[in-house]
Amino acid sequence: MIVLFVLMHLACVLAALAPSINNGIGLTPPMGWRHWKAFYAHIDQEIMQAMMDELAQKRPVVNQKAPTSLADLGYIYAGLDDHWQNCTRTCANGTVIPSWDMKNGFDYLGCDNNTGSSVPPWHAPDGTPLVDTHRFPDLRAMTSYAHARGLRAGWYFGNYQCRDAMGRGPFGNGSAWDLEAVAAGAVATLADLGFDSVKIDSGFPVGSNMSLWASLLNRTGRPVMIENCHQGGQAPGIRNAADQARNGNCTGLPPAGEADGLSNCPFTFWRTCGDPEPGWGTIMRELNSMRAVQNPLYPDAKRAGAPDFNDPLHPRSRPGGWAYPGTMVVGDGSMTYNENAVHMGGWCIVSSPLILAFNLSDAAARKLVWPLITNTEAIQINQAWAGHPGRQALHGLGNNSEVEVWVKPLGEQRTAALIVNAGDKAAAGERRHAPAAAAAAASYGGPISLRQCNESKASQSWALGDGVIPGHGQITNVNNSAGSGCWEITACNTNPGAQVGTGYGCKPLPKLPCSGNLCSCNGAWRFNGSAIVSVMDGQCLAAEGTTAGSKVVTDVCSGGTSQSWVTVLGKNQTGSVRQGSLCVDNDAGPTPAPGPPPPPHSGSNATVTVNLADLNLGIATPTIRVRDVWQRKFLPDIVVGSSGGTFTTDVPHHGSVFLVFMPAGSSWPLPFKRAAWMDAPATD
């Protein structure tokens, strides 16, 4: 088997790649689950262990003779994200820090405000991170719990809960923290507690030094999977010398002369874009970070200067270092079955890590997506490696000009093809898992600002919580109707002038008071009279100017005109937040003049004919076998003929057709077995 031979070769050369992690992990895209999108800040050891039980729970799976667990299929990583930390410490003089009070002189500075602290206050002096033992009484027992079920336990650093990005050095006003000590202490603790993977987020400066983390982790002798979670900003090939230096100047490409070699980067996989949110717009936006030709309907995912990560000849996504459009949101939110299928198929066709993020105990969500996330044919496509991770091959097809085709070689002249109807208009009467956002074509979001009011712009449409009356002081989220997320203060910044934006999701409303964990209240607001007050720090929403484009920030409440807002709600608690003729908008681009909305795109099926010669299948036989992955059945053979053959199909609205093309006489699917590297025993 070509694929098996290549993977065996990769395992042999792994030890020779000095810049890479050098631990035998990630020869195929990693699979698992992470807690953030399912539980956000409301997480503890009991919930984590319940999710581990769900990963190990055996249930019926199509084409499997015996009940099968998600772990049996490869979903072996159970990842704990942010909000495990103990962010408080009592100083010798009795002061509790961080106090979250800018006026007392102890704001994130450590107990000794005169001489300074060498590490943040939520780390011990040697850099060891401090754990919230009320939520997580025994992390070592939790990792052992995972290992006993054949799973791997994941951890998280670079947190936003304790604001590792804030404090001294370039982010504060005192002597710099010893951030290398923080990293060393974190890695030593990770190894001591028996964790098997770590997500390094962008929430603190040392998090950007991926080479340092890889070096420290390699020294432990423990094989640890590393996720580079910098929203595409430190992806291999980004044209930024400083970021590349922190990545060990990795390119994602193999050493010269080894076309099928491993990635040379110091991480197992790397984010290509920002955080995901449940919704069709997010899926399409995140796939934009992998597209060779951007889909203009779903902008703002690909970083400036980013290369084509899955270039036809020199792909940077490969064994040992996979491109990752983000945590999967299948089963989490308002998407239809067809939309979830596009999500699953899209991540499979580009060899993305498959990291689930919904509450696995939610029977309704699990029932909706179980046939997709357990589809062994789709998983085999995701896990295959025959020299290329998969790519966008064609776009602008079909009778609606909105059909795309993505392809991935599987070896032995087999090629997978995902045909997607990427139209942006919701179809009438679609049944959804949960109430859907009102508008389609969601933008990614970002900083909010003032723009000329325009009722047709979804980016100016904001929803308050059920029963919330503006001016009455009730606690609410402020959610963008187009699905880009809720207002949050960036990085929990309590300084006057802190940026407010969207794109971070919508946290559940907090339990008050939140003095022990201020960030849990980020995203909660009170509409007090004409003021809009952050529950997190008591500061008021303020406009920095009176013209279109002025930033919207938080500031000390003064009662001034810049902090006076009019909220106009219509149906479904949705409307605008404005000052005069300017409205709060999360679209950074220019606002078009008010006028009639553009004509809608088709909300129905699309018919498309694909010329197989355009897919470069490389099949030598005069007939081609066609396997439907979603339907798990063979379709009629295609006679190639002099034209190279064509394939015609209807593609559901926001749906997909997932195929495998192969020579006559070939078989598919192959006997299912998860990747061998996943079977290596975990140790406590």
C-alpha positions in Angstrom: 0.0 0.0 0.0 1.5 3.4 -1.1 0.0 5.3 1.9 1.3 2.8 4.4 4.7 2.7 2.9 4.9 6.5 3.0 3.9 6.7 6.7 6.4 4.0 7.6 9.1 6.1 5.8 8.0 9.2 7.7 8.4 7.4 11.0 11.9 6.3 10.1 13.0 9.9 9.2 11.3 11.6 12.1 14.3 11.5 14.5 16.5 13.1 11.8 14.5 16.3 11.7 16.1 18.6 14.3 13.8 21.7 14.0 10.6 19.6 14.4 9.2 18.2 17.6 10.9 14.9 17.1 8.4 12.7 19.1 6.5 10.5 16.6 3.2 12.2 17.1 1.0 13.6 14.3 2.0 11.4 11.4 -1.7 11.7 10.5 -4.0 14.6 11.5 -4.7 14.4 15.2 -8.2 13.8 16.4 -10.0 14.5 19.7 -12.1 16.9 21.6 -11.5 20.3 23.4 -13.7 21.9 26.0 -13.8 25.6 25.1 -16.6 25.9 22.6 -18.7 23.4 24.7 -18.3 24.9 28.2 -16.2 28.1 28.0 -15.4 29.2 31.5 -17.8 26.8 33.2 -15.5 23.8 33.3 -14.2 21.5 36.1 -12.6 18.1 36.6 -15.9 16.4 36.9 -17.1 17.7 33.5 -13.7 16.8 31.9 -13.9 13.2 33.1 -17.5 12.9 31.9 -16.4 14.0 28.4 -13.6 11.4 28.6 -16.2 8.8 29.4 -18.2 9.9 26.3 -15.1 9.6 24.1 -14.6 6.0 25.4 -18.3 5.0 25.3 -19.1 2.4 22.7 -22.1 2.9 20.5 -23.4 1.5 17.2 -21.5 2.8 14.1 -22.4 2.1 10.5 -20.2 -0.5 8.9 -18.7 -1.6 12.2 -19.5 -5.1 13.4 -19.4 -4.2 17.1 -20.2 -1.1 19.0 -17.4 1.4 18.6 -16.3 4.4 20.5 -15.1 7.8 19.2 -11.7 6.8 20.7 -11.7 3.6 18.6 -12.1 5.8 15.5 -9.1 8.0 16.5 -10.6 10.7 18.7 -8.2 10.1 21.5 -7.3 13.6 22.8 -9.4 15.2 25.5 -8.3 18.8 25.9 -8.7 21.1 28.9 -8.6 24.7 27.7 -8.6 28.0 29.6 -10.0 28.5 33.2 -8.1 25.8 35.1 -5.8 28.4 36.7 -5.8 29.9 40.2 -5.5 33.6 39.4 -5.3 34.9 43.0 -2.6 35.0 45.7 -2.6 36.6 49.2 0.5 38.7 49.8 2.3 38.9 53.1 0.6 42.2 53.9 -2.8 40.6 53.4 -3.5 42.1 49.9 -5.1 39.6 47.5 -3.8 39.9 44.0 -4.5 40.3 41.3 -7.0 42.7 42.9 -8.6 43.7 39.5 -8.5 47.2 40.9 -6.3 49.7 39.0 -6.1 52.1 41.9 -4.5 50.0 44.6 -1.1 49.7 43.0 -1.1 45.9 42.8 -2.6 45.4 39.4 -1.0 42.2 38.1 2.3 43.3 39.5 3.0 40.6 42.1 3.2 40.9 45.9 6.2 43.2 46.0 5.2 46.4 44.2 8.5 48.1 44.8 11.1 45.5 43.7 8.7 43.6 41.4 8.0 40.0 40.9 10.0 37.8 38.4 6.9 35.8 37.4 3.1 36.6 37.2 1.2 36.2 40.5 -0.6 33.1 39.2 2.7 31.2 39.0 5.0 30.1 41.8 8.4 31.8 41.9 10.0 29.0 39.8 7.3 29.5 37.1 5.1 26.6 38.2 1.5 27.4 37.2 -1.0 27.5 40.1 -4.1 25.3 39.6 -7.6 26.2 40.9 -8.0 23.1 43.1 -11.6 23.9 43.8 -12.4 23.1 40.2 -9.6 20.7 39.6 -8.7 18.9 42.9 -6.2 16.5 41.2 -5.0 17.0 37.7 -2.7 14.0 37.9 -5.7 11.8 38.7 -7.5 13.4 35.7 -4.8 12.5 33.3 -4.6 9.0 34.7 -8.4 8.8 34.2 -7.9 9.6 30.5 -5.0 7.1 30.1 -7.1 4.3 31.8 -9.7 4.8 29.0 -7.1 4.7 26.2 -7.2 8.5 25.8 -4.6 11.3 25.8 -5.0 14.3 28.1 -4.5 17.8 26.8 -3.6 21.1 28.6 -3.5 24.8 27.7 -1.2 27.8 28.3 -1.2 31.4 27.2 -4.4 31.9 29.1 -6.7 34.9 28.9 -8.4 34.1 32.3 -5.3 35.2 34.3 -4.2 37.7 31.6 -0.8 36.3 30.9 -0.6 38.9 28.2 -0.9 41.7 30.7 1.4 43.0 33.4 5.0 44.0 33.2 7.5 44.3 30.4 6.1 45.5 27.1 2.5 45.2 28.4 3.0 46.9 31.7 5.0 49.5 33.6 7.7 47.6 35.5 10.6 45.2 35.1 9.8 42.3 32.8 8.6 39.0 34.0 11.0 36.1 33.5 8.8 34.6 30.8 11.3 31.8 30.0 10.9 30.7 33.6 7.1 30.7 33.1 7.5 28.4 30.1 10.0 26.2 31.9 7.7 25.9 34.9 4.7 25.2 32.8 6.5 22.4 30.8 7.9 20.8 34.0 4.4 20.8 35.5 2.8 19.4 32.3 5.2 16.5 32.3 4.9 15.8 36.0 1.1 15.7 35.8 1.1 13.3 32.8 -0.4 15.5 30.1 0.0 14.4 26.5 -0.7 17.5 24.5 -0.7 21.3 25.0 -2.4 24.2 23.2 -0.2 27.3 23.2 -2.5 30.3 22.8 -1.7 33.9 21.9 -2.6 35.2 25.4 1.0 35.9 26.6 4.2 37.0 25.0 6.3 33.8 25.5 3.5 31.8 23.8 4.7 33.1 20.5 8.1 31.5 20.9 7.1 28.0 19.6 10.8 27.0 19.3 11.3 27.5 23.0 8.2 25.4 23.9 9.3 22.6 21.5 12.8 22.6 23.0 11.6 22.4 26.6 9.1 19.7 25.8 11.7 17.6 23.9 13.9 17.7 27.0 11.3 16.1 29.1 11.4 12.9 27.0 7.6 12.8 27.1 5.9 12.8 23.6 3.6 15.8 23.7 1.5 17.1 20.8 1.8 20.9 20.4 -0.9 23.1 19.0 0.2 26.5 17.7 -2.9 28.6 18.4 -2.0 32.1 17.1 -4.9 32.6 14.7 -2.7 32.2 11.6 -0.3 34.9 12.7 2.6 32.5 13.1 1.8 30.0 10.4 4.8 28.7 8.4 5.4 30.9 5.4 3.9 34.1 6.8 6.0 37.0 5.6 7.0 38.3 9.0 10.7 37.8 10.0 10.1 38.2 13.7 7.3 35.5 13.8 9.4 33.2 11.6 12.4 33.5 13.9 10.2 32.4 16.9 9.1 29.5 14.8 12.7 28.4 14.3 12.4 29.9 10.7 10.4 26.8 9.8 8.7 26.7 6.4 6.4 23.7 6.9 8.3 22.1 4.0 10.4 18.9 4.4 14.2 18.9 4.1 15.6 19.3 0.6 15.3 16.0 -1.4 12.6 14.6 0.8 9.4 15.4 -1.1 7.3 13.2 1.2 9.2 14.2 4.4 7.8 15.7 7.6 7.2 19.3 8.4 10.2 21.1 9.8 8.1 23.2 12.2 8.3 23.0 16.1 4.6 22.2 16.4 2.2 19.4 15.5 -0.5 21.6 14.0 -1.1 25.3 13.6 -4.1 27.5 13.3 -4.7 29.2 10.0 -7.3 31.8 11.1 -9.3 33.1 14.1 -11.7 31.4 16.5 -14.7 29.5 15.0 -18.3 30.1 15.9 -21.2 27.7 15.1 -22.7 28.8 11.8 -22.4 28.4 8.0 -20.5 31.7 7.6 -17.8 30.6 10.0 -17.2 27.3 8.2 -16.9 29.1 4.8 -14.8 31.8 6.3 -12.4 29.4 7.9 -12.1 27.4 4.7 -11.2 30.7 3.0 -7.9 30.4 5.0 -7.2 27.2 3.0 -8.6 28.3 -0.4 -6.3 29.1 -3.3 -9.0 31.5 -4.6 -10.8 33.4 -1.9 -14.6 33.2 -1.8 -15.6 36.9 -1.5 -18.9 36.0 0.2 -17.0 34.9 3.4 -14.0 37.3 3.9 -11.5 38.1 6.6 -10.0 34.7 7.5 -6.7 34.6 5.7 -3.9 36.7 7.2 -2.2 39.2 5.1 1.0 37.7 3.7 -0.2 34.1 4.2 0.9 31.8 1.4 -1.3 29.1 -0.2 -0.8 26.6 2.6 -1.9 23.7 0.4 0.0 24.7 -2.7 -0.4 22.0 -5.4 3.4 21.5 -5.6 4.8 22.5 -2.2 2.2 22.1 0.5 3.2 23.4 3.9 0.6 21.2 5.6 1.9 17.7 6.0 2.7 14.9 8.5 4.2 16.3 11.7 2.8 19.8 11.0 -0.8 20.1 9.9 -2.7 23.2 8.9 -5.8 23.6 11.1 -8.7 25.9 10.1 -9.9 25.7 13.8 -11.8 23.7 16.3 -14.7 21.9 14.7 -18.2 23.2 15.7 -20.2 20.2 14.3 -23.1 19.6 16.7 -22.6 23.0 18.4 -25.2 25.5 17.4 -27.7 26.2 14.7 -26.3 24.4 11.7 -28.4 22.0 9.6 -27.3 18.4 8.9 -26.1 19.4 5.4 -24.1 22.3 6.9 -22.5 20.0 9.4 -21.7 17.6 6.6 -19.8 20.3 4.7 -17.9 21.1 7.9 -16.9 17.5 8.5 -16.1 17.0 4.8 -14.2 20.2 4.5 -11.9 19.5 7.4 -11.4 15.9 6.1 -10.6 16.9 2.5 -7.8 19.3 3.6 -6.3 16.9 6.2 -7.2 19.2 9.1 -7.0 17.9 12.7 -10.4 16.7 13.7 -11.0 18.3 17.1 -14.6 18.2 18.3 -16.0 20.9 20.6 -19.6 20.2 21.4 -21.0 18.7 24.7 -20.7 15.0 24.0 -23.4 14.3 26.6 -25.9 16.3 24.6 -27.9 13.5 23.1 -29.7 15.6 20.5 -26.5 17.2 19.2 -24.8 13.8 19.2 -27.6 12.2 17.3 -27.5 14.9 14.6 -23.9 14.5 13.8 -23.1 11.0 14.8 -23.4 9.6 11.3 -20.9 12.3 10.1 -18.2 12.2 12.9 -18.2 8.4 12.8 -18.2 8.0 9.0 -15.2 5.8 8.7 -14.8 6.5 5.0 -14.5 10.3 5.7 -12.1 9.6 8.5 -10.0 7.4 6.2 -9.8 10.3 3.7 -8.7 12.7 6.4 -6.0 10.3 7.7 -4.6 9.3 4.3 -1.3 10.7 3.1 -0.2 10.2 -0.5 2.0 13.3 -0.9 -0.6 16.1 -0.6 -3.1 17.2 2.1 -5.9 18.2 -0.3 -6.8 21.5 -1.9 -9.4 23.6 -3.6 -9.4 22.6 -7.3 -12.3 24.4 -8.9 -14.7 27.2 -8.0 -17.6 29.2 -9.5 -19.2 26.1 -11.0 -22.9 25.0 -11.2 -26.1 26.7 -12.4 -25.7 29.2 -9.4 -21.9 29.8 -10.1 -21.3 29.0 -6.4 -20.2 25.4 -6.4 -16.6 24.5 -5.4 -14.7 21.3 -5.8 -11.9 20.2 -3.4 -9.7 17.2 -4.0 -7.2 15.0 -2.2 -5.1 12.1 -3.5 -5.4 8.9 -1.5 -2.8 6.7 -3.2 -3.1 3.9 -5.8 -4.9 6.3 -8.2 -7.7 7.0 -5.8 -8.8 10.7 -5.4 -11.4 12.1 -3.0 -13.5 15.0 -4.1 -15.8 17.2 -2.0 -18.3 19.2 -4.1 -19.8 22.1 -2.1 -22.7 24.3 -2.8 -21.2 27.5 -1.1 -24.2 29.8 -1.8 -24.8 32.3 1.0 -28.6 32.6 1.1 -30.5 30.4 3.6 -33.1 28.2 2.1 -36.7 28.5 3.2 -38.0 25.9 5.5 -34.6 24.4 6.5 -34.8 22.5 9.7 -32.0 23.4 12.1 -30.7 21.9 15.3 -31.4 25.1 17.3 -32.8 28.6 16.4 -30.6 30.1 13.8 -29.1 33.5 13.5 -31.2 35.8 11.3 -28.8 36.6 8.6 -26.5 34.5 6.5 -23.0 35.4 5.1 -21.7 36.2 8.6 -18.6 38.3 8.7 -15.8 37.3 11.1 -16.2 40.3 13.2 -13.4 42.2 14.9 -13.2 45.6 16.6 -16.5 47.5 16.7 -16.7 51.1 15.6 -19.2 53.7 14.5 -20.4 53.7 11.0 -23.2 55.5 9.1 -26.4 53.7 10.1 -27.7 51.3 7.5 -30.6 49.1 8.4 -29.7 46.6 5.7 -26.3 45.8 7.3 -26.3 42.7 9.4 -23.0 43.9 11.1 -25.1 46.7 12.7 -27.8 44.4 14.0 -27.4 43.5 17.7 -29.5 41.1 19.8 -30.0 41.5 23.6 -31.1 38.7 25.9 -34.7 37.6 26.2 -36.7 40.1 28.3 -33.9 42.7 28.5 -35.2 46.2 28.3 -32.6 48.9 27.4 -32.1 51.3 30.3 -33.3 49.0 33.0 -29.9 47.6 34.1 -30.4 43.9 33.4 -27.4 41.8 32.5 -27.2 40.7 28.9 -24.9 39.7 26.1 -24.9 41.8 22.9 -24.8 39.4 20.1 -24.3 40.2 16.4 -27.3 38.9 14.4 -25.0 37.8 11.5 -23.3 35.3 13.8 -19.9 37.0 14.4 -20.2 36.8 18.1 -20.8 39.0 21.2 -19.2 42.1 22.4 -16.1 41.4 24.5 -13.3 43.6 25.8 -10.1 42.3 24.1 -7.9 40.3 26.5 -10.0 41.3 29.5 -8.2 44.6 29.5 -9.4 46.9 32.3 -7.4 49.9 31.2 -9.4 53.0 29.9 -9.5 52.9 26.1 -9.7 49.1 25.9 -10.9 47.8 22.6 -14.3 46.2 22.3 -14.9 43.7 19.5 -16.5 40.4 18.4 -15.2 37.2 17.0 -14.7 35.5 20.4 -18.0 33.6 20.7 -20.7 34.3 23.2 -20.0 33.2 26.7 -22.9 32.2 29.0 -23.9 35.0 31.4 -21.7 34.8 34.6 -22.7 33.9 38.1 -22.2 37.1 40.2 -20.1 38.3 41.9 -17.1 37.5 39.6 -14.4 39.1 41.9 -12.4 35.8 42.0 -12.4 35.5 38.2 -13.1 38.8 36.5 -12.7 37.5 33.0 -15.7 35.2 33.4 -17.8 38.4 33.4 -16.2 39.7 30.1 -19.0 39.8 27.6 -21.7 40.7 30.1 -23.2 44.3 29.9 -25.8 46.4 31.7 -27.8 49.0 29.8 -28.2 51.6 32.6 -30.2 54.5 31.3 -28.3 55.8 28.3 -25.0 54.2 29.5 -23.8 50.7 28.6 -21.7 49.4 31.4 -19.3 46.4 31.4 -20.1 44.0 34.2 -16.4 42.9 34.2 -14.8 46.2 35.3 -17.7 48.8 35.7 -16.4 50.9 32.8 -18.7 52.4 30.2 -18.9 51.9 26.5 -17.6 55.0 24.8 -17.0 56.4 21.3 -13.5 57.8 20.7 -14.9 60.3 18.2 -18.0 61.7 16.5 -17.3 60.6 12.9 -17.7 57.4 11.0 -14.8 55.0 11.7 -14.4 56.2 15.3 -13.4 53.3 17.6 -15.8 52.1 20.3 -13.9 51.3 23.6 -14.4 51.3 27.3 -13.6 54.2 29.6 -14.2 55.4 33.2 -17.9 56.3 33.4 -18.4 60.0 33.2 -21.9 60.6 31.9 -20.5 62.4 28.9 -22.0 62.4 25.4 -19.5 59.9 24.1 -21.0 57.4 26.6 -24.6 58.2 25.8 -26.3 55.5 23.6 -29.7 55.0 22.1 -30.8 51.3 21.6 -33.6 50.7 19.2 -35.0 47.2 19.3 -37.4 45.5 16.9 -38.5 41.9 16.6 -36.6 39.2 18.4 -34.8 41.6 20.7 -32.8 42.8 17.8 -31.9 46.3 16.6 -29.2 49.0 16.5 -27.1 50.7 19.1 -26.4 54.3 18.0 -25.3 57.8 18.6 -27.2 60.2 16.3 -26.8 58.9 12.7 -23.9 56.6 13.6 -24.4 53.0 14.6 -22.2 50.4 16.3 -20.8 48.2 13.5 -18.3 45.3 13.5 -17.5 45.7 9.8 -14.1 47.4 9.5 -14.7 48.2 5.8 -16.5 51.2 4.3 -20.3 51.3 4.8 -22.3 51.5 1.5 -24.9 54.2 1.2 -28.4 53.0 2.4 -30.4 51.5 -0.4 -32.2 48.3 -1.4 -30.5 45.0 -0.4 -28.7 43.1 -3.2 -30.7 40.3 -4.9 -30.7 37.1 -2.9 -28.6 34.2 -4.0 -30.3 30.9 -4.7 -31.5 29.0 -1.7 -32.1 25.8 -3.6 -30.1 22.9 -4.9 -27.4 23.5 -7.5 -26.7 21.4 -10.5 -23.1 21.0 -11.5 -21.1 19.1 -14.2 -17.5 18.5 -13.4 -15.0 17.7 -16.2 -12.9 15.0 -14.6 -9.9 16.0 -16.6 -9.8 19.2 -14.6 -9.3 17.2 -11.4 -6.1 15.5 -12.7 -7.2 12.1 -11.4 -4.4 10.2 -13.1 -6.6 7.1 -13.6 -5.4 4.9 -16.5 -8.5 2.6 -16.9 -11.2 3.5 -19.5 -13.8 3.4 -16.8 -13.8 5.1 -13.4 -15.5 3.7 -10.2 -17.3 6.3 -8.1 -18.0 5.9 -4.4 -20.5 8.2 -2.5 -18.9 8.7 0.9 -22.0 10.2 2.6 -24.4 7.6 1.2 -21.8 4.8 1.6 -22.6 3.3 -1.8 -21.2 3.0 -5.3 -22.6 5.1 -8.1 -22.7 4.1 -11.8 -19.2 3.8 -13.4 -18.1 6.7 -15.6 -16.8 5.8 -19.1 -13.9 8.2 -19.7 -14.0 8.4 -23.5 -11.9 11.0 -25.5 -13.2 13.9 -23.4 -11.9 12.5 -20.1 -15.3 12.0 -18.7 -17.8 14.1 -16.7 -19.7 13.8 -13.5 -23.1 15.6 -13.0 -24.9 15.9 -9.7 -27.3 18.0 -7.7 -25.7 19.5 -4.6 -28.1 20.5 -1.7 -28.2 24.1 -0.6 -25.4 24.6 1.9 -24.6 20.9 1.3 -22.1 18.6 -0.3 -21.4 15.5 -2.3 -18.4 13.6 -1.1 -16.9 11.1 -3.6 -13.9 8.8 -4.2 -12.9 8.3 -7.8 -10.8 5.2 -8.5 -9.8 2.8 -11.3 -12.0 0.0 -12.3 -11.3 -3.0 -10.1 -10.2 -0.9 -7.1 -11.9 -1.3 -3.7 -13.1 1.2 -1.2 -13.4 1.7 1.7 -10.3 -0.1 2.9 -10.5 -2.1 6.2 -10.7 0.6 8.9 -7.9 0.9 11.5 -6.9 4.1 13.3 -3.3 5.3 12.7 -0.6 3.3 14.3 0.9 6.3 16.1 -2.4 6.7 18.0 -1.9 3.2 19.5 1.3 4.0 21.3 0.6 3.5 25.0 0.2 6.6 27.2 2.0 6.7 30.5 1.2 8.5 33.7 
